[in-house]
Amino acid sequence: MDIRQNHRDTTKAQKNAFIDAVLLLKNNVDSVLRPGQQSRYDDFVQIHKNSMGRGNPLTPNPHRSPLFFPWHRVLIRQFEVALQVAANNPGITLPYWNWQITGPDNPFTSSFMGGNGDNTQDQRVTSGPFSSEHSQFNVVVWDEGTGNPGVRRNLGAQETLPSAEAVISALNRTPYWQATDQAGWENSAERELHNPVHAWIGGSMAEASSPNDPIFFLHHCYLDLLWERWKHQHPNIPSFPSDEMSGSILVFHPANEPAPWMQTYTVQQTLFTEELDYRYEDI
């Protein structure tokens, strides 16, 4: 059973193993979707780009829908397993970031996620392990055509990071999904917690191809943890809006592209992290 932690609680060795695995997946593992044209890391960028209606759009779109949490749960779990395989290290797990930037909570350091973008270089990140100055981490999948080959950030230029009060407010919302006034847990979490973080980081994270920035996975890992906390807080409320939809298969590739992994997943198979062989340290 893989156990995920807050990145602030991981050791230097664990952080380094995670970074090294990301770089291996980016540079040493060939693509399943476009062999010889991109890396296995880039496959996850392409999947998410498609899920946002760009490139080769997925149907149904998992954003702004009840599918948001189940779909992203599978995406980041498959990424986590791909890291373990790339590094031949089953001990690697995804850390999460709690959207705080003070002290040890701040992931934007030169030794971990790297810092802000350089405003003289189209906001390209020039520090840390995912910059061209310190390693080979070239962007090759963009929303449209070709673009900056580096990870880009513009921290704090737009929006604000969710406060602890905003997290508590979202966790108090029920039911899971509310189609009428958009006030359910998923509606509120995606709109008030998820979206502002993408906008606050900016650059690559503000695009459909947002997994180009590895911070994407730490962000979504925390959202995944919050879904678990919501379920524990509301044990008598269904974790998903309908039995009929819970049996539906989650879509990660259009019909004219190969599947990114062999397994298929229904929504029901994502409702318990233990069934995907992981859990969170603080739950």
URVENGI-V941097 format. One line per field, one symbol per residue. psi: psi as a letter, one per 30 degrees, with the letter a starting at -180 (. if undefined). burial: # if it has 16 or more other ideal C-beta (glycine too) atoms within 10 Angstrom, else .. A space follows every 50 residues. Layout:
# URVENGI-V941097
psi: ???
burial: ???
This chain:
# URVENGI-V941097
psi: kkjklkffflleeeeeeeeeeeeeeeffklkeeikfflleefeeeeeeee fgglcikkklkfkhlffeeeefeeefeeeeeeeeeefhjffklkllkggk gkbffjfilffcflalljffhhgkkgllfglfffljikkfjlekblakgl kklikgfkalkkleeeeeeeffklaekjfdghgleeeeeeefeeeeeeee eabefglehfffjffeeeefeeeeeeeeeeeefifgkkflfkeefffkkk kgklfgllkflellkleefffjeffghllkeg.
burial: .#.####..#...##.##########..#.####...############# ##.##..#..###.####################.##....######### ......##...#######....#########...#.#.#####...##.# #####.#...##...##..##.######.....#######..##.##### ############################.##..#....###...##.#.# ###...#..##...#.#####.#..#.###...
